Amino acid sequence: MADCIPIGPELSFSQQILELATHISRSLPAAEQREFVGTYEAQVKVEGEGDVPEDKRADVVKSLVGKLVELKGGLEGLKESDVESSHLLLQYVLSNTYAVDSDDYRNSVKQVADAVQKGAEASNRQARVDVAAKILNNTYNFLAPSSPLRPTVLLSLLTLLAHSSDISVLPLTTSTLTLALSQWSISSAEKVSFLTSAADLYQSIGDLSKALEILTIALRESVDAKIVDKAVLLNLAVPDKFELDEVLNIQGVKEQLGKAAEVVALFEGDEVEAVEKGKKWAAANGSWVEGAGIPGFTADSVLRKLRLIALLSLCAKAETRQLEYAPVAKALGVEEAEVEAWVIDAIRSKLITARISQPLSLIRIQSISSLSTSSRRFGPSEWQLLEKRLGEWKKSVSEARQVVEEAQNVAAQPVNQYQQQRRGGGGKRDQRQNQNRDQNQNQGQQENKQAQQQEEVAAA
């Protein structure tokens, strides 16, 4: 848009039209290009130094938009930047030719956006897709924040990226989307229509989490029974989502639950009992599940979540922080040989942290997720379990302190004895050394005395 602002006002209407006609002609066969531009030269030609009268401009622009739509956005050009700049100029011409709240302006912008999207989707060149995405992005930013045309252009951009590129290059966060919805001058029904269409796009490419996020925003705008059921099923289809609170906590949602109420009830009662109930539900509702058309939502996916939640509940209630394979297998309704696989699935899903002892067929629990229903629902049994565990931890800490103190005493005792022995041994050595010195001195004195006596006898 910055490139368009200095160029547009400096050109007369005639020059702007001829610039656009020249660009559009590049999408025509070479033999037709000069004739096409000549047609518009004749339409904008005026006598003297004046410009095209105001009452004739709308027809010229309408004709130009019609040709651009016919050529699927006119995405051909010597350079991609030329195509992008010409569309910026076109948006400037449209906004200055029509009143922005008029039907002519709205229809023209919608037609151009739709043509650009379809032209890029029909192309097998990534460069053309990229320039079309830039054109739609620029168009969105050119429009006023409150413009009712913004959702239409944004949906065209999302559709293009979803089908021909990578939709993740356009981060559509909840905060960004919520702010935009509050600015757009459209009805609540139109907002819901945009959101459901955007959710369908993300669902079509397998991004179920994003689709659920957008549908949740739609439910806050309007609690419609069809949207409620779809949001619930999407929630169940997302592999790592084990709670339905995000959807069910929206005011009015629970009252609008249709057929999905049966599957929701499985996640609201006793976790272990829900596994057996889930098997019966799956057997009775296979056709309904298949007909829902939600990728990832199957009877098996529902049973998987019920079993993992049941395993999480067992871990949360385990007094000794250990579980044997047999009771787990019975609770989950599986063979003992399958228990390890379920524990690994729970660990990967970040529901529990645990170690498996294959020789002992034992699960040693280290921590559990806060998603546990038992950890969120604190009744008398949970208080009793907490009291027992606190008592066990207190006893373990006391025993650990006692062991440490005993170890310190044992470690300190040999050092004191050794030091005493060293001091005692040193005294004895000194005593022995003194005794040896005294003996040597006495022996030397005796030897000297004997020598003197011998000398005296010899002299006599």
C-alpha positions in Angstrom: 0.0 0.0 0.0 2.9 2.3 0.6 3.9 2.1 -3.0 0.4 3.0 -4.2 0.0 6.1 -2.1 2.7 8.3 -3.8 1.9 7.0 -7.3 -1.9 7.2 -7.3 -2.4 11.0 -6.6 0.4 12.0 -9.0 -1.3 10.3 -11.9 -4.4 11.6 -13.6 -7.4 9.3 -14.0 -6.6 8.8 -17.6 -3.0 7.8 -16.8 -4.2 5.4 -14.1 -6.5 3.7 -16.5 -3.8 3.3 -19.2 -1.4 1.9 -16.6 -4.0 -0.7 -15.6 -4.9 -1.5 -19.2 -1.2 -2.0 -20.1 -0.8 -4.4 -17.2 -4.0 -6.4 -18.0 -3.0 -6.6 -21.7 0.0 -8.8 -20.7 -2.4 -11.6 -19.9 -3.7 -11.5 -23.5 -2.1 -13.0 -26.6 0.6 -10.7 -28.0 -1.5 -9.9 -31.1 -4.4 -8.5 -29.0 -2.4 -6.4 -26.5 -2.0 -3.2 -28.6 -5.7 -3.2 -29.6 -6.8 -3.7 -26.0 -4.8 -0.8 -24.7 -6.0 1.4 -27.7 -9.6 0.7 -26.7 -9.0 2.4 -23.3 -7.0 5.2 -24.8 -10.0 6.1 -26.8 -12.3 5.9 -23.8 -10.2 8.3 -21.6 -9.2 10.7 -24.4 -10.4 14.2 -23.8 -9.9 17.5 -25.5 -7.5 20.0 -24.1 -5.8 19.5 -20.7 -8.8 18.2 -18.8 -9.5 14.7 -17.5 -12.3 12.2 -17.9 -15.6 13.6 -16.5 -16.8 12.1 -13.2 -20.0 10.7 -14.7 -18.0 8.6 -17.3 -15.4 7.2 -15.0 -17.5 4.5 -13.4 -18.2 2.9 -16.8 -14.6 2.8 -17.7 -13.6 1.3 -14.4 -16.4 -1.3 -14.5 -15.2 -2.4 -18.0 -11.7 -2.7 -16.7 -12.7 -4.8 -13.7 -14.8 -7.0 -16.0 -11.8 -7.8 -18.2 -9.6 -8.4 -15.1 -12.2 -10.9 -13.8 -12.4 -12.6 -17.2 -8.6 -13.0 -17.2 -8.6 -14.5 -13.7 -6.9 -11.6 -11.9 -4.5 -10.7 -14.6 -1.6 -12.3 -12.8 0.8 -12.2 -15.9 3.5 -9.6 -15.8 7.1 -8.9 -16.6 7.9 -9.0 -12.9 5.9 -10.1 -9.8 6.3 -6.6 -8.3 4.6 -5.1 -11.4 1.6 -7.3 -10.8 1.4 -6.4 -7.1 1.8 -2.7 -7.8 -0.9 -2.7 -10.5 -3.4 -4.2 -8.1 -2.6 -1.7 -5.5 -3.3 1.0 -8.1 -6.5 -0.7 -9.0 -7.7 -0.6 -5.3 -6.8 3.1 -5.3 -8.9 3.7 -8.5 -11.8 1.8 -7.1 -11.9 3.7 -3.8 -11.7 7.0 -5.7 -14.3 6.1 -8.3 -17.0 4.6 -6.1 -18.2 5.5 -2.7 -16.8 2.8 -0.4 -20.2 2.0 1.0 -21.8 1.6 -2.4 -22.8 -1.7 -4.0 -20.6 -1.0 -7.0 -17.5 -0.7 -4.8 -18.3 -3.8 -2.8 -19.1 -5.9 -5.9 -15.9 -4.8 -7.6 -13.6 -5.6 -4.7 -15.3 -9.0 -4.2 -15.0 -9.9 -7.9 -11.3 -9.0 -8.1 -10.5 -10.9 -4.9 -12.3 -14.0 -6.2 -10.6 -13.7 -9.6 -7.2 -13.5 -8.1 -7.8 -16.5 -5.9 -9.1 -18.6 -8.8 -6.4 -17.5 -11.1 -3.7 -18.6 -8.7 -5.4 -21.9 -7.9 -5.6 -22.7 -11.6 -1.9 -22.0 -12.1 0.8 -24.6 -11.7 3.4 -22.0 -10.8 4.2 -21.3 -7.1 5.4 -17.9 -8.0 1.9 -17.0 -9.2 0.4 -18.3 -6.0 2.8 -16.2 -4.0 2.0 -13.0 -5.8 -1.7 -13.7 -5.6 -1.4 -14.1 -1.8 0.5 -10.8 -1.6 -2.3 -9.1 -3.7 -5.0 -10.4 -1.4 -3.0 -9.5 1.7 -2.4 -6.0 0.4 -6.1 -5.6 -0.5 -7.1 -6.6 3.1 -4.7 -4.0 4.5 -5.9 -1.4 2.1 -9.4 -1.7 3.4 -10.4 0.2 6.5 -10.3 -2.0 9.7 -14.1 -1.7 10.0 -14.8 -2.5 6.3 -17.4 -5.3 5.8 -15.2 -6.4 2.8 -12.3 -7.5 5.0 -13.8 -10.9 6.0 -14.5 -11.7 2.3 -10.9 -10.9 1.2 -9.4 -12.7 4.2 -11.4 -15.8 3.4 -10.2 -15.7 -0.2 -6.6 -15.5 1.1 -7.1 -18.4 3.6 -8.7 -20.5 0.8 -5.8 -19.9 -1.5 -3.2 -20.8 1.1 -5.1 -23.9 2.2 -5.4 -25.3 -1.2 -2.3 -24.1 -3.0 0.3 -23.2 -0.5 0.9 -23.3 3.3 -1.8 -21.8 5.5 0.6 -21.6 8.4 2.4 -18.7 6.8 -0.6 -16.6 7.9 -0.8 -16.9 11.7 -4.4 -16.4 12.7 -4.3 -16.3 16.4 -7.4 -16.1 18.6 -6.6 -12.7 19.8 -6.1 -11.3 16.3 -9.3 -12.9 15.1 -11.3 -11.7 18.1 -10.0 -8.1 17.5 -10.9 -8.2 13.8 -14.4 -9.5 14.5 -15.0 -6.6 16.9 -14.0 -4.1 14.2 -15.8 -5.5 11.2 -19.1 -3.8 10.4 -21.0 -6.9 9.8 -23.9 -8.7 11.5 -23.5 -11.5 14.0 -24.8 -14.0 11.5 -22.2 -12.9 8.9 -19.4 -13.3 11.6 -20.6 -16.8 12.3 -20.7 -17.6 8.6 -17.1 -16.4 8.2 -15.9 -18.4 11.2 -17.6 -21.6 10.2 -16.2 -21.3 6.6 -12.7 -20.7 8.1 -13.1 -23.7 10.4 -14.1 -25.8 7.5 -10.9 -24.8 5.7 -8.6 -25.8 8.6 -10.6 -29.0 9.0 -10.1 -29.8 5.3 -6.3 -29.7 5.7 -6.3 -31.7 8.9 -5.7 -28.9 11.4 -8.5 -30.0 13.7 -7.1 -28.0 16.7 -7.3 -24.7 14.7 -10.8 -25.6 13.4 -12.0 -26.3 17.0 -10.5 -23.0 18.2 -12.4 -21.0 15.5 -15.6 -22.8 16.1 -15.3 -22.0 19.8 -15.2 -18.3 18.9 -18.3 -18.8 16.7 -20.1 -20.4 19.6 -19.4 -17.3 21.7 -21.0 -15.3 19.0 -24.0 -17.6 18.5 -24.9 -20.9 20.1 -26.3 -22.8 17.2 -27.1 -26.5 17.6 -25.3 -27.6 14.5 -22.2 -25.7 15.5 -22.4 -27.1 19.0 -22.4 -30.7 17.8 -19.6 -30.1 15.3 -17.4 -28.4 18.0 -18.0 -31.3 20.4 -17.1 -33.9 17.7 -14.0 -31.9 16.7 -12.9 -31.8 20.3 -13.2 -35.6 20.5 -11.3 -35.9 17.2 -8.3 -34.0 18.4 -6.0 -36.8 19.7 -4.4 -34.9 22.6 -7.5 -33.2 23.9 -9.2 -35.1 26.8 -11.5 -32.4 28.2 -14.7 -31.0 26.7 -14.8 -28.0 29.1 -13.6 -25.5 26.5 -16.8 -26.1 24.6 -19.3 -27.1 27.3 -18.5 -24.1 29.5 -19.8 -21.7 26.9 -23.2 -20.4 28.1 -26.1 -22.2 26.4 -24.0 -25.0 24.8 -25.2 -27.8 27.1 -28.8 -26.9 26.4 -28.2 -27.2 22.6 -26.5 -30.6 22.6 -28.3 -32.9 20.2 -27.1 -36.4 19.3 -23.7 -35.5 20.7 -25.2 -35.5 24.3 -24.8 -39.2 24.5 -21.1 -39.2 23.9 -20.6 -36.2 26.1 -22.3 -38.1 29.0 -19.5 -40.8 28.7 -17.0 -38.2 29.9 -18.9 -37.0 32.8 -19.4 -40.0 35.1 -17.2 -42.6 36.7 -14.1 -42.9 34.5 -13.7 -46.7 34.8 -17.4 -47.5 34.3 -17.3 -45.2 31.2 -15.2 -47.7 29.4 -17.8 -50.4 29.3 -20.5 -47.8 28.6 -18.4 -46.6 25.7 -18.2 -50.0 24.1 -22.0 -50.2 24.1 -22.3 -46.7 22.7 -19.8 -47.5 19.9 -21.7 -50.6 19.0 -25.0 -48.7 18.8 -23.8 -45.5 17.0 -21.4 -46.7 14.3 -23.4 -45.3 11.5 -23.9 -41.9 13.2 -20.2 -41.6 13.8 -19.4 -42.4 10.2 -22.0 -40.0 9.0 -20.6 -37.1 11.0 -17.8 -36.7 8.5 -15.2 -35.5 11.0 -11.8 -36.8 10.2 -10.3 -38.5 13.3 -13.7 -38.9 15.0 -14.3 -42.6 15.2 -15.7 -45.1 17.7 -12.1 -46.3 18.3 -10.9 -42.7 18.9 -13.6 -42.2 21.5 -12.8 -45.6 23.2 -9.1 -44.7 23.2 -9.8 -41.5 25.2 -12.1 -43.2 27.6 -9.5 -45.9 28.3 -6.7 -43.4 28.8 -8.9 -41.3 31.1 -9.7 -44.5 33.1 -6.0 -45.3 33.3 -5.3 -41.7 34.5 -8.0 -42.1 37.2 -6.5 -45.4 38.4 -3.1 -43.8 38.7 -4.6 -40.9 40.6 -6.3 -43.2 43.1 -3.3 -45.6 43.6 -2.5 -45.4 47.3 1.0 -47.0 46.9 1.8 -45.1 43.6 2.0 -48.6 42.0 -0.4 -50.5 39.8 -0.3 -54.1 38.8 -1.1 -55.1 35.2 -4.1 -57.3 36.0 -6.4 -54.7 37.6 -5.5 -52.2 34.9 -6.3 -54.7 32.1 -9.6 -55.5 33.8 -10.6 -51.8 34.1 -9.6 -50.9 30.5 -11.2 -54.1 29.1 -8.0 -55.2 27.4 -5.6 -58.1 27.6 -2.7 -57.9 30.1 -0.3 -58.0 27.2 -1.8 -54.7 26.0 -1.3 -52.8 29.2 2.2 -51.6 28.4 1.0 -50.1 25.1 -1.7 -48.2 26.9 0.7 -46.9 29.6 3.1 -45.7 26.8 0.2 -44.0 25.0 -0.7 -42.2 28.3 2.9 -41.1 28.8 3.2 -39.8 25.3 -0.1 -38.0 25.7 1.4 -36.4 28.8 -1.3 -37.7 31.1 1.1 -39.5 33.4 4.8 -39.9 34.1 5.6 -43.5 35.0 8.0 -46.4 34.7 7.1 -49.9 33.7 8.6 -53.0 35.4 8.1 -55.9 32.9 9.5 -58.6 35.2 7.1 -57.6 38.0 4.2 -56.6 35.7 4.1 -53.3 37.6 3.5 -49.7 36.8 5.4 -47.2 39.1 3.6 -43.9 39.0 5.8 -40.7 39.3 3.2 -38.0 38.5 -0.2 -37.5 36.9 -1.6 -34.7 34.8 -3.9 -32.1 36.2 -6.4 -33.2 33.6 -7.4 -36.0 35.9 -11.0 -35.8 36.8 -10.0 -37.1 40.3 -7.5 -34.4 40.7 -10.1 -31.7 39.9 -13.0 -33.3 41.8 -11.9 -33.3 45.5 -14.4 -35.1 47.6 -14.2 -37.2 50.9 -12.4 -40.1 49.2 -9.8 -37.8 47.7 -9.2 -36.1 51.1 -8.7 -39.5 52.7 -6.2 -40.5 50.0 -4.3 -37.3 50.4 -4.2 -37.7 54.2 -2.8 -41.2 53.8 -0.2 -40.2 51.3 0.9 -37.2 53.5 1.3 -39.7 56.4 3.4 -42.0 54.2 5.5 -39.1 53.0 6.0 -37.9 56.6 7.1 -41.4 57.6 9.5 -41.7 54.6 11.0 -38.3 55.3 11.5 -39.2 59.0 13.1 -42.5 58.1 15.4 -40.8 55.6 16.5 -38.2 58.2 17.3 -41.0 60.6 19.4 -42.8 58.0 21.3 -39.7 57.2 22.0 -39.0 60.9 23.2 -42.5 61.5 25.5 -42.3 58.4 26.9 -39.0 59.7 27.7 -40.6 63.1 29.3 -43.6 61.5 31.3 -41.4 59.2 32.5 -39.2 62.1 33.5 -41.9 64.5 36.5 -43.5 62.6 38.0 -40.1 62.0 38.2 -39.3 65.8 39.6 -42.7 66.7 42.2 -42.4 64.0 43.3 -39.0 65.2 43.6 -40.3 68.7 45.6 -43.3 67.6 47.9 -41.0 65.7 48.4 -38.8 68.7 49.0 -41.8 71.0 51.3 -43.5 68.6 53.4 -40.3 68.2 54.0 -40.2 72.0 55.3 -43.8 72.1 57.7 -43.1 69.3 59.1 -40.1 71.0 59.6 -42.2 74.2 61.3 -45.0 72.4 63.6 -42.5 70.6 64.5 -40.9 74.0 65.3 -44.3 75.5 67.5 -45.2 72.6 69.4 -41.9 72.9 69.9 -42.4 76.7 71.2 -46.0 76.1 73.7 -44.8 73.5 75.0 -42.1 75.8 75.4 -44.6 78.7 77.2 -47.0 76.4 79.5 -44.3 75.2 80.4 -43.2 78.7 81.2 -46.8 79.7 83.5 -47.3 76.7 85.4 -44.1 77.5 85.9 -45.2 81.1 87.3 -48.6 80.1 89.7 -46.9 77.7 91.1 -44.6 80.5 91.6 -47.6 82.8 93.5 -49.5 80.2 95.8 -46.5 79.6 96.5 -46.2 83.3 97.5 -50.0 83.6 99.8 -49.6 80.6 101.6 -46.6 82.2 102.2 -48.4 85.5 
